Amino acid sequence: MANLFPPGQNSPDRILIIKPSAIGDIVNSLPFLKGIRHRFPHAKIAWVINKAYQPLLEQHPDIDQLIPFDRGEWHQTKLGGLKTFFFLIGQIRKFKPCLTIDLQGLFRTGLMAGLSGAKFRVGLEDCREGSRYFYSHRVKYLRPGKMHAVERYWEVARFFGCGEIIPDAPMQPADDSLARVRQQLGAFPKPWMGCAPGARWHTKRWPPNYFSSLFTKAMQTHGGTVVFLGGKEDSEIAGEIQKNLPKEAPCADMTGKTSLGDLVAWVSQLDLLVSNDTGPMHIAVCQHIPVISPFLCTRPEWNGPFGQLKNAIQTTVSCRGSYLKTCPKMICLDELVPDRLWPTLENELNQWKSKTQ
C-alpha cells in the first residue's frame, strides 16, 4: 500500500481526525491514534468529537486539541443545524490542518473533511453516503468485510506507513475521578464485578434474569460486589437484576449517576466486567479489564472486545449476527443462557483469585 508521507520527506504538521461518535467506535479508533502519533511525533493532532463524548478524550496524551460540537443542536431546527455546522467548520479551518482523516465515513463527516481546507483528505474506500467523493485519497481494506473495527481503522494507519497494529492504547481517567471512585469502592468486598446490562438496541440486550443468575453463581463461589454501570435508561434494568440477587448481596448501583469521564474511572477499577455489546465493554478492554460478553445480533469478530474475543460468547442460532435492531422472536435467548457464559466468568474469577493470593 502506498505511503502518503514516506519517511525522510515532509510530514504533516497539523492533523485533523474526524470521529465524532459513538463510545465503542471512538475507543476502537484509539490504537489508530497511537499509531499516527508514533508515526508523526511532532505533529499537532486535533479531533472532531460530539460534545456528549468529549470526556472520553479530554485526558488523552496523544491529542493536542479537541474540536467539539453539539450534535443535538443539528436536529432542533434546520437553521440551528446549519449554524452549528458552519461554526464547526470555522473551528476546523482555524486549526489549519494539512491532513484530514475521516474515520466516520458518512456524508456529513465527508463534507467536514472536504471543507476542512486540508490538501490531503483521507478516508476508507467502503465509506457510506457518498463521503468518498470528498477525499483526495481512499484506503482499501486488505480483507474487506472480514475485519474487526480496530483493524479497519488500522488500515488507514498502515496507509501512512505505521506497520503492524499497536494494540495497547489505554485511556487515562482523570485523577479526581479516580480518587472518588477508589474511595467509594473501598468499602465493598472484592472482587469488584461490573455489570453493564444496557444497550441502545433491544436485540443486543441479554435478559435481566440471566445477569442475576450469572452473578448469583459468581457470588456464591467467589463473593464480591456487583457494580452496575450505565445511563439513566439502564437504572430500571439494574434494579431488576439486583432484586433477584441474594438478599444481602453487596451492590453498587451507579447507573445514571456518573459522567462519561467518571465511567472511565469506574471501569478502570473493576476486576472484571460482564457487559452486553455496548460502550463500557470497549472501555474495559482499553483499560485491560477482563470482559465477558453475550453476543446476540452482532458479530464479535467485527465489533467484539478486541484482544479478548475468546470471552465474547456468541449465540449459535442461524440468524446470529443479523444486525437487526428489532426482532419479534429473539430465539437466540433460548440458546445463549447463563450456563454458556459461566465457564468463561469462572475462569476469570479463578485467575483473579490466583493473582490476589
C-alpha positions as CSV (number, residue, x, y, z in Angstrom):
1,M,0.0,0.0,0.0
2,A,1.3,3.4,-0.9
3,N,2.7,5.7,1.8
4,L,1.3,9.2,1.5
5,F,4.2,10.7,3.6
6,P,7.3,8.5,3.1
7,P,9.9,8.6,5.9
8,G,12.5,11.3,5.3
9,Q,10.1,13.5,3.3
10,N,7.9,16.3,4.5
11,S,5.4,15.2,7.2
12,P,2.1,16.8,8.1
13,D,2.5,19.3,10.8
14,R,-1.3,19.6,11.7
15,I,-3.5,16.5,11.5
16,L,-7.3,16.5,11.9
17,I,-9.1,13.3,12.9
18,I,-12.9,13.2,12.4
19,K,-14.5,10.5,14.5
20,P,-17.5,12.2,16.4
21,S,-19.2,9.1,17.9
22,A,-20.1,6.7,19.5
23,I,-18.3,5.3,22.6
24,G,-17.3,2.0,21.1
25,D,-16.2,3.4,17.8
26,I,-14.1,6.1,19.4
27,V,-12.4,3.6,21.7
28,N,-11.8,1.2,18.8
29,S,-10.0,4.0,17.0
30,L,-7.5,4.7,19.8
31,P,-4.9,2.2,18.5
32,F,-5.1,4.1,15.2
33,L,-4.4,7.4,17.1
34,K,-1.5,5.8,18.9
35,G,0.0,4.7,15.5
36,I,-0.5,8.2,14.0
37,R,1.2,9.8,17.0
38,H,4.1,7.4,16.8
39,R,4.4,7.9,13.0
40,F,4.2,11.7,13.3
41,P,5.5,12.6,16.8
42,H,5.9,16.3,16.2
43,A,2.5,17.0,14.5
44,K,-0.3,18.8,16.2
45,I,-3.3,16.5,16.3
46,A,-6.9,17.7,16.7
47,W,-10.0,15.5,17.0
48,V,-13.6,16.4,16.0
49,I,-16.0,14.9,18.5
50,N,-19.6,15.0,19.5
51,K,-19.7,17.1,22.7
52,A,-21.5,14.3,24.5
53,Y,-18.4,12.1,24.1
54,Q,-15.8,14.8,24.8
55,P,-14.9,13.5,28.3
56,L,-13.6,10.2,26.7
57,L,-10.7,12.0,25.2
58,E,-10.0,15.0,27.4
59,Q,-7.2,13.2,29.2
60,H,-5.6,11.6,26.2
61,P,-1.9,12.4,25.9
62,D,-1.8,12.0,22.1
63,I,-4.4,14.7,21.3
64,D,-3.4,18.4,21.3
65,Q,-6.9,19.8,20.7
66,L,-10.5,18.6,20.8
67,I,-13.0,20.3,18.5
68,P,-16.4,19.5,20.0
69,F,-19.8,20.2,18.5
70,D,-23.3,19.8,19.9
71,R,-25.0,17.1,17.7
72,G,-28.3,17.8,19.4
73,E,-28.5,21.3,18.0
74,W,-28.3,19.9,14.5
75,H,-31.8,18.4,14.9
76,Q,-33.6,21.2,16.6
77,T,-34.2,23.4,13.6
78,K,-32.7,23.5,10.1
79,L,-31.4,27.0,10.7
80,G,-29.9,26.0,14.0
81,G,-28.3,22.9,12.4
82,L,-26.7,25.0,9.7
83,K,-25.3,27.5,12.2
84,T,-23.8,24.7,14.3
85,F,-22.3,23.0,11.3
86,F,-20.7,26.2,9.8
87,F,-19.5,27.2,13.3
88,L,-17.8,23.8,13.5
89,I,-16.3,24.3,10.0
90,G,-14.9,27.6,11.2
91,Q,-13.2,25.9,14.2
92,I,-11.8,23.3,11.9
93,R,-10.4,25.8,9.5
94,K,-8.9,27.8,12.3
95,F,-6.9,24.7,13.2
96,K,-5.5,24.8,9.6
97,P,-5.0,21.1,9.1
98,C,-2.5,19.9,6.4
99,L,-4.0,16.4,6.6
100,T,-7.6,15.4,7.5
101,I,-8.6,11.8,8.2
102,D,-12.3,10.9,8.3
103,L,-12.8,7.6,10.2
104,Q,-16.6,8.0,10.4
105,G,-17.3,7.7,6.7
106,L,-20.7,9.4,6.5
107,F,-21.8,12.3,4.2
108,R,-21.7,14.9,7.0
109,T,-18.2,13.9,8.1
110,G,-17.0,13.7,4.5
111,L,-18.3,17.2,4.0
112,M,-16.4,18.3,7.1
113,A,-13.2,16.8,5.5
114,G,-14.0,18.5,2.2
115,L,-14.4,21.9,3.8
116,S,-11.5,21.5,6.3
117,G,-9.0,23.2,4.0
118,A,-6.6,20.3,4.1
119,K,-4.7,19.5,0.9
120,F,-4.8,15.8,1.9
121,R,-8.1,14.2,2.9
122,V,-8.1,10.5,3.6
123,G,-11.0,8.1,4.3
124,L,-11.9,4.4,3.9
125,E,-12.9,3.1,0.4
126,D,-16.1,1.5,1.7
127,C,-17.5,4.6,3.4
128,R,-21.2,5.4,3.1
129,E,-23.5,8.1,1.8
130,G,-21.0,9.3,-0.9
131,S,-18.5,10.7,1.6
132,R,-15.7,9.1,-0.5
133,Y,-16.1,11.9,-3.1
134,F,-14.8,14.5,-0.6
135,Y,-11.5,12.6,-0.1
136,S,-8.2,13.1,-2.0
137,H,-7.1,9.6,-1.1
138,R,-9.2,6.5,-0.3
139,V,-7.9,3.5,1.6
140,K,-8.8,-0.1,0.6
141,Y,-9.0,-3.0,3.1
142,L,-6.7,-5.9,2.8
143,R,-9.6,-8.2,3.9
144,P,-12.9,-6.4,3.1
145,G,-15.9,-7.5,5.2
146,K,-13.7,-9.7,7.4
147,M,-12.1,-7.2,9.8
148,H,-12.7,-6.0,13.3
149,A,-13.3,-2.3,13.7
150,V,-9.9,-1.8,15.3
151,E,-8.3,-3.5,12.2
152,R,-10.4,-1.4,9.8
153,Y,-9.2,1.8,11.3
154,W,-5.6,0.5,11.4
155,E,-5.7,0.1,7.6
156,V,-5.7,3.9,7.5
157,A,-2.7,4.0,9.8
158,R,-1.0,1.4,7.6
159,F,-1.6,3.8,4.7
160,F,0.8,6.2,6.4
161,G,3.4,3.6,7.0
162,C,2.6,2.7,10.6
163,G,3.3,-1.0,10.2
164,E,1.8,-3.6,12.5
165,I,-1.1,-2.7,14.8
166,I,-0.4,-1.2,18.2
167,P,-3.0,-2.9,20.5
168,D,-2.0,-1.2,23.7
169,A,-3.8,2.2,23.7
170,P,-5.2,2.7,27.2
171,M,-7.5,5.6,28.3
172,Q,-6.5,7.8,31.1
173,P,-9.1,8.6,33.8
174,A,-8.9,12.0,35.5
175,D,-7.1,11.9,38.8
176,D,-10.0,13.5,40.7
177,S,-12.5,10.9,39.2
178,L,-10.1,8.1,40.1
179,A,-9.8,9.3,43.7
180,R,-13.6,9.5,44.1
181,V,-14.1,6.0,42.7
182,R,-11.5,4.4,44.9
183,Q,-13.0,6.0,48.0
184,Q,-16.5,4.8,47.1
185,L,-15.4,1.2,46.1
186,G,-13.1,0.8,49.0
187,A,-16.0,0.0,51.4
188,F,-17.1,-3.0,49.2
189,P,-15.7,-6.6,49.2
190,K,-13.7,-7.8,46.2
191,P,-13.8,-9.0,43.5
192,W,-15.5,-5.9,42.0
193,M,-17.6,-7.3,39.2
194,G,-19.0,-4.8,36.8
195,C,-22.4,-5.2,35.1
196,A,-23.3,-3.2,32.1
197,P,-26.8,-4.5,31.3
198,G,-28.0,-1.9,28.9
199,A,-27.6,-1.4,25.1
200,R,-29.1,1.0,22.6
201,W,-30.6,-1.8,20.5
202,H,-33.1,-4.1,22.1
203,T,-31.5,-7.0,20.2
204,K,-28.2,-6.6,22.0
205,R,-29.7,-6.9,25.5
206,W,-29.3,-10.1,27.5
207,P,-32.2,-10.6,29.8
208,P,-32.0,-9.2,33.4
209,N,-32.8,-12.6,35.0
210,Y,-29.8,-14.1,33.1
211,F,-27.5,-11.5,34.6
212,S,-29.0,-12.2,38.0
213,S,-28.4,-16.0,37.6
214,L,-24.8,-15.5,36.5
215,F,-23.9,-13.1,39.3
216,T,-25.6,-15.2,41.9
217,K,-23.4,-18.1,41.0
218,A,-20.3,-15.9,41.0
219,M,-21.0,-14.5,44.4
220,Q,-21.8,-18.0,45.8
221,T,-18.4,-19.2,44.7
222,H,-16.2,-16.1,45.0
223,G,-18.1,-13.5,47.0
224,G,-17.5,-9.9,45.9
225,T,-19.6,-7.0,44.8
226,V,-21.7,-6.3,41.7
227,V,-21.2,-2.7,40.3
228,F,-23.9,-1.6,37.9
229,L,-22.8,0.8,35.2
230,G,-24.8,2.6,32.6
231,G,-27.1,5.6,31.9
232,K,-30.4,6.6,33.5
233,E,-32.2,4.4,31.0
234,D,-30.4,1.4,32.5
235,S,-31.5,2.0,36.1
236,E,-34.7,0.0,35.9
237,I,-32.8,-3.0,34.4
238,A,-30.1,-2.8,37.1
239,G,-32.8,-2.7,39.8
240,E,-34.5,-5.8,38.3
241,I,-31.2,-7.6,38.3
242,Q,-30.4,-6.6,41.9
243,K,-33.8,-7.6,43.1
244,N,-33.1,-11.2,42.0
245,L,-29.7,-11.4,43.6
246,P,-29.2,-13.0,47.1
247,K,-30.8,-10.8,49.7
248,E,-27.6,-9.4,51.3
249,A,-25.5,-9.3,48.1
250,P,-23.2,-6.3,48.1
251,C,-24.1,-4.0,45.2
252,A,-23.1,-0.5,44.0
253,D,-25.7,0.9,41.5
254,M,-24.1,3.7,39.6
255,T,-26.5,3.7,36.6
256,G,-27.4,7.3,35.8
257,K,-25.1,8.6,38.5
258,T,-21.8,9.0,36.6
259,S,-20.5,11.3,34.0
260,L,-18.8,9.8,31.0
261,G,-15.4,10.8,32.4
262,D,-16.3,9.1,35.7
263,L,-17.4,6.0,33.9
264,V,-13.8,5.6,32.6
265,A,-12.6,5.8,36.2
266,W,-15.2,3.3,37.5
267,V,-14.4,0.7,34.8
268,S,-10.6,1.1,35.4
269,Q,-11.0,-0.2,39.0
270,L,-13.1,-3.3,38.2
271,D,-11.7,-6.8,38.5
272,L,-13.9,-7.9,35.6
273,L,-17.0,-6.7,33.6
274,V,-20.0,-8.6,32.3
275,S,-21.4,-6.5,29.6
276,N,-23.6,-6.5,26.5
277,D,-22.1,-5.3,23.3
278,T,-22.0,-1.7,24.3
279,G,-19.7,1.2,25.2
280,P,-18.5,0.1,28.7
281,M,-17.3,-3.2,27.2
282,H,-14.9,-1.4,24.9
283,I,-13.7,0.9,27.6
284,A,-12.9,-2.1,29.8
285,V,-10.9,-3.7,27.1
286,C,-9.0,-0.5,26.6
287,Q,-8.2,-0.5,30.3
288,H,-7.1,-4.2,30.3
289,I,-10.1,-5.2,32.4
290,P,-11.3,-8.8,31.6
291,V,-14.8,-8.8,30.0
292,I,-17.4,-11.5,29.5
293,S,-20.0,-10.6,26.8
294,P,-23.0,-12.3,25.4
295,F,-23.3,-11.6,21.6
296,L,-26.8,-11.9,20.0
297,C,-27.4,-9.8,16.9
298,T,-23.8,-8.5,16.4
299,R,-20.6,-10.3,15.4
300,P,-17.7,-10.5,17.9
301,E,-15.2,-10.7,15.0
302,W,-16.4,-7.3,13.8
303,N,-17.4,-5.5,17.0
304,G,-16.3,-7.7,19.9
305,P,-13.8,-7.0,22.7
306,F,-10.6,-6.7,20.7
307,G,-7.9,-8.8,22.2
308,Q,-10.4,-10.7,24.3
309,L,-12.6,-12.3,21.6
310,K,-12.4,-15.6,23.4
311,N,-14.6,-14.0,26.1
312,A,-17.2,-12.9,23.7
313,I,-19.8,-15.7,23.8
314,Q,-21.9,-15.8,20.6
315,T,-25.3,-17.4,20.1
316,T,-25.3,-20.4,17.8
317,V,-28.7,-19.8,16.1
318,S,-28.8,-19.4,12.4
319,C,-29.7,-15.7,12.4
320,R,-26.8,-14.7,14.7
321,G,-25.0,-11.6,13.7
322,S,-28.0,-10.2,11.8
323,Y,-27.5,-6.7,13.0
324,L,-31.3,-6.2,13.2
325,K,-32.3,-3.5,15.7
326,T,-35.6,-5.2,16.4
327,C,-36.7,-8.8,16.4
328,P,-40.1,-10.2,17.3
329,K,-38.8,-13.7,18.2
330,M,-35.4,-13.4,19.9
331,I,-34.9,-17.2,19.7
332,C,-31.2,-16.6,20.5
333,L,-32.2,-16.1,24.1
334,D,-33.4,-19.7,24.4
335,E,-29.8,-20.8,23.5
336,L,-27.5,-18.2,24.9
337,V,-28.3,-19.0,28.6
338,P,-26.2,-18.2,31.7
339,D,-24.6,-21.6,31.7
340,R,-23.0,-20.7,28.3
341,L,-21.2,-17.7,29.9
342,W,-20.4,-19.3,33.3
343,P,-17.2,-21.2,32.3
344,T,-15.7,-18.0,31.0
345,L,-16.7,-16.0,34.0
346,E,-15.5,-18.7,36.4
347,N,-12.1,-18.8,34.6
348,E,-11.7,-15.1,35.0
349,L,-12.7,-15.3,38.7
350,N,-10.2,-18.1,39.3
351,Q,-7.4,-16.0,37.6
352,W,-8.3,-13.0,39.8
353,K,-8.2,-15.3,42.9
354,S,-4.8,-16.7,42.0
355,K,-3.3,-13.2,41.5
356,T,-4.6,-12.0,44.8
357,Q,-3.4,-14.9,47.0
